[in-house]
Amino acid sequence: MTHTNRPLILVADDESDIRALLRILLEKDGYCVLEAADGLEGVKLAEQLKPDVVLYEEGLNDETVNNAIHS
């Protein structure tokens, strides 16, 4: 999936500073970036928007995230 002809990346992390840093770096390289503050929000956004790549904090690796990744 592309968003305005740019690859879409979803960043899921509970640390807003980490999400902001990744957004800055990725957008500088031409990517469109979405943010999620927790695993459940990340799963919902991924299901709805079908990003090209999902980056998520390993600490968010709860049952909801595991089920979504392995389905």
All heavy atoms as an XYZ file, in Angstrom:
550
protein
N       0.836     -1.173      0.000
C       0.000      0.000      0.000
C       0.882      1.238      0.000
O       1.907      1.294      0.644
C      -0.864     -0.002      1.262
C      -1.617      1.290      1.460
S      -2.512      1.253      3.006
C      -3.344      2.776      2.858
N       0.483      2.208     -0.737
C       1.188      3.477     -0.691
C       0.211      4.572     -0.338
O      -0.980      4.481     -0.602
C       1.861      3.803     -2.035
O       0.868      3.851     -3.030
C       2.940      2.805     -2.386
N       0.713      5.566      0.301
C      -0.083      6.720      0.665
C       0.520      7.893     -0.081
O       1.665      8.247      0.154
C      -0.036      6.934      2.178
C      -0.891      8.056      2.643
N      -2.253      8.067      2.465
C      -0.588      9.201      3.265
C      -2.735      9.174      2.964
N      -1.748      9.874      3.461
N      -0.246      8.444     -0.994
C       0.260      9.512     -1.865
C       1.570      9.088     -2.535
O       2.531      9.830     -2.559
C       0.426     10.853     -1.128
O       1.421     10.718     -0.101
C      -0.875     11.331     -0.527
N       1.585      7.849     -3.014
C       2.736      7.290     -3.729
C       3.990      7.153     -2.878
O       5.090      7.076     -3.408
C       3.048      8.095     -4.995
C       1.911      8.036     -5.977
O       1.269      7.002     -6.109
N       1.650      9.125     -6.653
N       3.839      7.136     -1.575
C       4.970      6.894     -0.678
C       4.652      5.667      0.170
O       3.507      5.479      0.577
C       5.193      8.095      0.256
C       5.565      9.358     -0.482
C       5.882     10.498      0.464
N       4.741     10.785      1.331
C       4.834     11.439      2.484
N       5.990     11.868      2.924
N       3.763     11.672      3.212
N       5.635      4.822      0.451
C       5.384      3.670      1.309
C       4.891      4.123      2.686
O       5.355      5.122      3.238
C       6.749      3.000      1.426
C       7.514      3.467      0.235
C       7.020      4.862     -0.030
N       3.942      3.365      3.221
C       3.342      3.686      4.520
C       3.955      2.812      5.604
O       3.958      1.581      5.497
C       1.833      3.456      4.441
C       1.019      3.757      5.683
C       1.143      5.226      6.081
C      -0.439      3.390      5.444
N       4.460      3.457      6.656
C       5.066      2.751      7.785
C       4.285      3.095      9.045
O       4.020      4.268      9.331
C       6.547      3.129      7.961
C       7.335      2.705      6.726
C       7.120      2.483      9.225
C       8.806      3.049      6.784
N       3.921      2.067      9.793
C       3.249      2.239     11.074
C       4.273      2.027     12.177
O       4.933      0.990     12.225
C       2.104      1.240     11.211
C       1.433      1.131     12.574
C       0.818      2.461     13.007
C       0.391      0.026     12.562
N       4.402      3.012     13.057
C       5.316      2.929     14.197
C       4.476      2.809     15.465
O       3.691      3.707     15.790
C       6.224      4.184     14.296
C       7.096      4.123     15.539
C       7.078      4.322     13.047
N       4.599      1.683     16.162
C       3.862      1.454     17.405
C       4.846      1.385     18.565
O       5.680      0.489     18.634
C       3.052      0.169     17.316
N       4.749      2.363     19.452
C       5.647      2.445     20.614
C       4.962      3.289     21.671
O       4.313      4.281     21.345
C       6.975      3.083     20.201
C       8.074      2.849     21.222
O       7.897      3.245     22.394
O       9.103      2.277     20.850
N       5.090      2.900     22.929
C       4.444      3.678     23.985
C       5.244      4.916     24.384
O       4.767      5.745     25.144
C       4.130      2.808     25.206
C       5.357      2.180     25.844
O       6.464      2.308     25.275
O       5.215      1.542     26.898
N       6.434      5.070     23.842
C       7.268      6.250     24.106
C       7.079      7.269     22.984
O       7.496      7.041     21.843
C       8.743      5.855     24.196
C       9.081      4.922     25.333
C       9.135      5.639     26.671
O       9.328      6.869     26.700
O       8.972      4.945     27.691
N       6.458      8.389     23.308
C       6.179      9.400     22.286
C       7.459      9.965     21.672
O       7.473     10.302     20.483
C       5.314     10.525     22.851
O       5.987     11.189     23.903
N       8.532     10.053     22.457
C       9.807     10.560     21.920
C      10.380      9.628     20.854
O      10.922     10.089     19.848
C      10.839     10.750     23.039
C      10.485     11.871     23.992
O       9.638     12.724     23.634
O      11.058     11.915     25.090
N      10.242      8.336     21.068
C      10.729      7.350     20.093
C       9.909      7.448     18.815
O      10.465      7.451     17.699
C      10.666      5.915     20.661
C      11.548      5.768     21.900
C      11.020      4.882     19.590
C      13.021      5.962     21.646
N       8.577      7.521     18.965
C       7.719      7.656     17.782
C       8.070      8.919     16.999
O       8.158      8.897     15.773
C       6.241      7.684     18.178
C       5.725      6.370     18.727
C       4.210      6.331     18.827
N       3.587      7.513     19.384
C       3.323      7.709     20.668
N       3.645      6.777     21.566
N       2.724      8.818     21.075
N       8.286     10.027     17.711
C       8.604     11.300     17.048
C       9.936     11.208     16.311
O      10.056     11.680     15.172
C       8.629     12.434     18.066
N      10.934     10.611     16.932
C      12.243     10.465     16.301
C      12.149      9.611     15.034
O      12.673      9.976     13.983
C      13.247      9.846     17.274
C      14.629      9.537     16.711
C      15.320     10.820     16.250
C      15.469      8.802     17.729
N      11.463      8.481     15.141
C      11.310      7.618     13.967
C      10.533      8.321     12.870
O      10.866      8.204     11.687
C      10.632      6.307     14.356
C      11.504      5.348     15.159
C      10.688      4.191     15.700
C      12.664      4.851     14.315
N       9.504      9.080     13.234
C       8.737      9.838     12.237
C       9.645     10.808     11.485
O       9.635     10.862     10.255
C       7.593     10.606     12.888
C       6.858     11.510     11.893
C       5.761     12.333     12.535
N       4.610     11.531     12.850
C       3.662     11.198     11.975
N       3.745     11.600     10.722
N       2.636     10.475     12.340
N      10.445     11.557     12.222
C      11.348     12.541     11.604
C      12.311     11.856     10.634
O      12.467     12.280      9.492
C      12.120     13.325     12.683
C      11.173     14.260     13.431
C      13.281     14.108     12.068
C      11.758     14.832     14.722
N      12.937     10.784     11.095
C      13.920     10.086     10.267
C      13.282      9.440      9.035
O      13.816      9.534      7.925
C      14.654      9.027     11.090
C      15.541      9.559     12.207
C      16.053      8.414     13.074
C      16.689     10.381     11.641
N      12.149      8.805      9.224
C      11.503      8.109      8.114
C      10.896      9.079      7.107
O      10.999      8.865      5.894
C      10.443      7.141      8.648
C      11.004      5.949      9.417
C       9.896      5.228     10.172
C      11.732      5.003      8.485
N      10.266     10.144      7.595
C       9.692     11.124      6.668
C      10.783     11.831      5.873
O      10.598     12.141      4.702
C       8.815     12.122      7.416
C       7.485     11.515      7.842
C       6.579     12.476      8.579
O       7.046     13.544      9.047
O       5.378     12.159      8.695
N      11.936     12.038      6.510
C      13.073     12.642      5.813
C      13.506     11.775      4.633
O      13.955     12.282      3.606
C      14.228     12.828      6.792
C      15.449     13.485      6.207
C      16.517     13.654      7.271
C      17.767     14.254      6.657
N      18.841     14.398      7.628
N      13.332     10.454      4.770
C      13.692      9.518      3.704
C      12.532      9.239      2.756
O      12.617      8.341      1.914
C      14.204      8.211      4.298
C      15.623      8.330      4.832
O      16.350      9.253      4.401
O      16.011      7.505      5.672
N      11.438      9.979      2.907
C      10.352      9.891      1.947
C       9.202      8.970      2.294
O       8.332      8.724      1.457
N       9.184      8.446      3.512
C       8.099      7.552      3.901
C       6.943      8.337      4.517
O       7.135      9.393      5.102
C       8.591      6.525      4.926
C       9.650      5.611      4.378
C      10.990      5.843      4.632
C       9.299      4.516      3.597
C      11.970      5.007      4.116
C      10.272      3.679      3.083
C      11.601      3.933      3.346
O      12.552      3.110      2.826
N       5.749      7.779      4.403
C       4.578      8.293      5.101
C       4.487      7.494      6.404
O       4.570      6.260      6.383
C       3.339      8.091      4.250
S       1.857      8.765      4.984
N       4.346      8.169      7.543
C       4.423      7.505      8.837
C       3.131      7.700      9.633
O       2.626      8.814      9.746
C       5.623      8.044      9.659
C       5.696      7.361     11.021
C       6.921      7.848      8.893
N       2.633      6.589     10.177
C       1.525      6.599     11.126
C       2.074      6.218     12.481
O       3.039      5.454     12.568
C       0.472      5.563     10.736
C      -0.317      5.795      9.480
C      -1.134      4.553      9.161
C      -1.227      6.985      9.655
N       1.441      6.702     13.545
C       1.887      6.373     14.896
C       0.772      5.715     15.690
O      -0.399      6.072     15.546
C       2.317      7.642     15.634
C       3.512      8.334     15.051
C       3.911      9.558     15.859
O       3.696      9.579     17.080
O       4.440     10.505     15.246
N       1.160      4.767     16.537
C       0.253      4.138     17.493
C       0.948      4.124     18.848
O       2.133      3.795     18.945
C      -0.087      2.725     17.064
N       0.202      4.485     19.900
C       0.784      4.586     21.234
C       0.756      3.272     22.001
O       1.372      3.159     23.063
C       0.053      5.666     22.036
N       0.052      2.263     21.477
C       0.028      0.959     22.148
C      -0.264     -0.133     21.133
O      -0.569      0.151     19.968
C      -0.987      0.936     23.304
C      -2.409      1.234     22.862
O      -2.855      0.667     21.849
O      -3.080      2.038     23.536
N      -0.162     -1.371     21.580
C      -0.331     -2.499     20.681
C      -1.717     -2.595     20.080
O      -1.875     -2.884     18.892
N      -2.748     -2.348     20.880
C      -4.112     -2.449     20.384
C      -4.381     -1.410     19.303
O      -4.946     -1.726     18.250
C      -5.110     -2.294     21.529
C      -6.579     -2.434     21.161
C      -6.851     -3.782     20.513
C      -7.444     -2.252     22.392
N      -3.952     -0.184     19.534
C      -4.106      0.865     18.525
C      -3.333      0.495     17.258
O      -3.816      0.688     16.136
C      -3.623      2.209     19.062
C      -3.774      3.345     18.089
C      -3.219      4.668     18.597
O      -2.547      4.695     19.651
O      -3.459      5.685     17.924
N      -2.139     -0.057     17.434
C      -1.329     -0.471     16.287
C      -2.007     -1.543     15.459
O      -2.015     -1.477     14.229
N      -2.605     -2.523     16.127
C      -3.308     -3.593     15.419
C      -4.492     -3.026     14.649
O      -4.705     -3.362     13.480
C      -3.762     -4.699     16.406
C      -4.735     -5.658     15.744
C      -2.553     -5.448     16.947
N      -5.257     -2.160     15.287
C      -6.420     -1.563     14.620
C      -5.999     -0.773     13.379
O      -6.604     -0.911     12.313
C      -7.185     -0.657     15.582
C      -7.955     -1.425     16.628
C      -8.679     -0.476     17.567
C      -9.417     -1.242     18.650
N     -10.101     -0.340     19.583
N      -4.959      0.047     13.515
C      -4.486      0.827     12.366
C      -3.946     -0.073     11.260
O      -4.191      0.168     10.081
C      -3.412      1.832     12.801
C      -3.901      3.049     13.562
C      -2.720      3.854     14.108
C      -4.770      3.921     12.670
N      -3.228     -1.108     11.646
C      -2.670     -2.027     10.645
C      -3.778     -2.740      9.885
O      -3.700     -2.898      8.670
C      -1.743     -3.035     11.322
N      -4.824     -3.162     10.591
C      -5.936     -3.842      9.928
C      -6.684     -2.899      8.995
O      -7.087     -3.295      7.907
C      -6.896     -4.418     10.973
C      -6.328     -5.597     11.717
C      -7.225     -6.098     12.836
O      -8.139     -5.363     13.273
O      -6.997     -7.233     13.277
N      -6.851     -1.656      9.407
C      -7.608     -0.689      8.614
C      -6.820     -0.183      7.412
O      -7.356     -0.070      6.311
C      -8.011      0.522      9.469
C      -9.032      0.240     10.520
C      -9.225      1.427     11.456
O      -8.552      2.439     11.340
N     -10.145      1.292     12.379
N      -5.549      0.146      7.624
C      -4.792      0.881      6.614
C      -3.773      0.043      5.850
O      -3.198      0.507      4.877
C      -4.117      2.089      7.256
C      -5.104      3.056      7.920
C      -4.365      4.134      8.687
C      -6.021      3.680      6.888
N      -3.513     -1.170      6.298
C      -2.599     -2.085      5.607
C      -1.262     -1.426      5.240
O      -0.906     -1.300      4.066
C      -3.248     -2.638      4.341
C      -4.611     -3.252      4.537
C      -4.538     -4.565      5.259
C      -5.888     -5.268      5.215
N      -6.438     -5.542      6.503
N      -0.498     -0.992      6.257
C       0.785     -0.350      5.960
C       1.754     -1.328      5.301
O       1.611     -2.549      5.414
C       1.296      0.078      7.339
C       0.622     -0.844      8.286
C      -0.715     -1.151      7.684
N       2.747     -0.765      4.631
C       3.773     -1.582      3.984
C       4.688     -2.235      5.023
O       5.159     -3.356      4.823
C       4.605     -0.718      3.031
C       3.757     -0.160      1.915
O       3.262     -0.959      1.102
O       3.560      1.065      1.857
N       4.950     -1.516      6.108
C       5.843     -1.991      7.165
C       5.257     -1.569      8.513
O       4.715     -0.477      8.642
C       7.265     -1.387      7.016
C       8.156     -1.764      8.188
C       7.890     -1.806      5.705
N       5.394     -2.444      9.515
C       5.010     -2.113     10.882
C       6.248     -2.250     11.758
O       6.885     -3.306     11.778
C       3.895     -3.038     11.416
C       3.580     -2.713     12.870
C       2.647     -2.937     10.548
N       6.594     -1.183     12.454
C       7.676     -1.201     13.435
C       7.018     -1.099     14.804
O       6.271     -0.153     15.060
C       8.618     -0.015     13.227
C       9.287      0.101     11.865
C      10.100      1.391     11.797
C      10.176     -1.096     11.602
N       7.254     -2.064     15.666
C       6.640     -1.981     16.985
C       7.638     -2.368     18.062
O       8.516     -3.195     17.847
C       5.366     -2.828     17.069
C       5.582     -4.325     17.143
C       5.565     -4.975     18.369
C       5.795     -5.062     15.998
C       5.759     -6.332     18.445
C       5.990     -6.424     16.058
C       5.967     -7.061     17.286
O       6.169     -8.400     17.362
N       7.449     -1.749     19.202
C       8.295     -2.014     20.361
C       8.026     -3.434     20.846
O       6.871     -3.840     21.003
C       7.977     -1.010     21.466
C       8.739     -1.263     22.732
C       8.271     -0.388     23.871
O       7.326      0.380     23.711
O       8.883     -0.494     24.938
N       9.080     -4.168     21.093
C       8.931     -5.544     21.547
C       8.107     -5.621     22.837
O       7.375     -6.574     23.048
C      10.299     -6.191     21.766
C      10.212     -7.651     22.068
C      11.570     -8.304     22.166
O      12.587     -7.617     22.084
O      11.603     -9.531     22.324
N       8.174     -4.605     23.667
C       7.398     -4.580     24.906
C       5.905     -4.526     24.665
O       5.114     -4.823     25.555
N       5.479     -4.153     23.472
C       4.063     -4.132     23.131
C       3.601     -5.491     22.633
O       2.471     -5.648     22.210
C       3.781     -3.084     22.037
C       4.070     -1.643     22.390
C       3.743     -0.742     21.206
C       3.291     -1.195     23.611
N       4.456     -6.465     22.691
C       4.204     -7.798     22.154
C       3.260     -8.570     23.070
O       3.621     -9.550     23.679
C       5.540     -8.526     21.997
C       5.420     -9.751     21.137
O       4.386    -10.020     20.576
N       6.497    -10.497     21.057
N       2.020     -8.095     23.162
C       1.026     -8.776     23.980
C       0.214     -9.742     23.131
O       0.475     -9.934     21.950
C       0.121     -7.767     24.696
C      -0.663     -6.882     23.741
O      -0.757     -7.216     22.539
O      -1.178     -5.865     24.201
N      -0.785    -10.367     23.713
C      -1.572    -11.380     23.004
C      -2.272    -10.806     21.767
O      -2.332    -11.461     20.720
C      -2.604    -11.986     23.954
C      -3.383    -13.127     23.335
C      -4.320    -13.777     24.318
O      -4.110    -13.670     25.539
O      -5.286    -14.394     23.859
N      -2.780     -9.586     21.864
C      -3.463     -8.962     20.734
C      -2.523     -8.814     19.548
O      -2.857     -9.124     18.412
C      -4.009     -7.570     21.124
O      -4.866     -7.731     22.245
C      -4.758     -6.936     20.000
N      -1.308     -8.330     19.824
C      -0.317     -8.139     18.763
C       0.111     -9.497     18.203
O       0.184     -9.668     16.983
C       0.895     -7.342     19.277
C       1.962     -7.245     18.225
C       0.461     -5.952     19.742
N       0.388    -10.455     19.066
C       0.793    -11.781     18.599
C      -0.260    -12.417     17.702
O       0.066    -12.960     16.645
C       1.050    -12.714     19.785
C       2.428    -12.556     20.356
O       3.354    -12.183     19.664
N       2.568    -12.807     21.645
N      -1.511    -12.344     18.088
C      -2.588    -12.930     17.279
C      -2.675    -12.246     15.926
O      -2.890    -12.909     14.906
C      -3.929    -12.840     18.013
C      -3.986    -13.763     19.196
O      -3.239    -14.728     19.288
N      -4.878    -13.477     20.124
N      -2.534    -10.941     15.900
C      -2.627    -10.196     14.639
C      -1.462    -10.532     13.707
O      -1.648    -10.693     12.511
C      -2.661     -8.699     14.915
N      -0.271    -10.665     14.266
C       0.912    -10.935     13.456
C       0.836    -12.352     12.873
O       1.200    -12.568     11.722
C       2.200    -10.784     14.299
C       2.406     -9.310     14.613
C       3.407    -11.371     13.587
C       3.521     -9.049     15.591
N       0.354    -13.287     13.642
C       0.372    -14.687     13.208
C      -0.908    -15.135     12.508
O      -1.056    -16.299     12.203
C       0.672    -15.593     14.396
C       2.018    -15.326     14.992
N       3.194    -15.621     14.316
C       2.391    -14.739     16.142
C       4.222    -15.250     15.064
N       3.766    -14.715     16.161
N      -1.802    -14.196     12.227
C      -3.034    -14.591     11.517
C      -2.936    -14.293     10.038
O      -2.055    -13.704      9.537
C      -4.234    -13.877     12.098
O      -4.125    -12.475     11.930
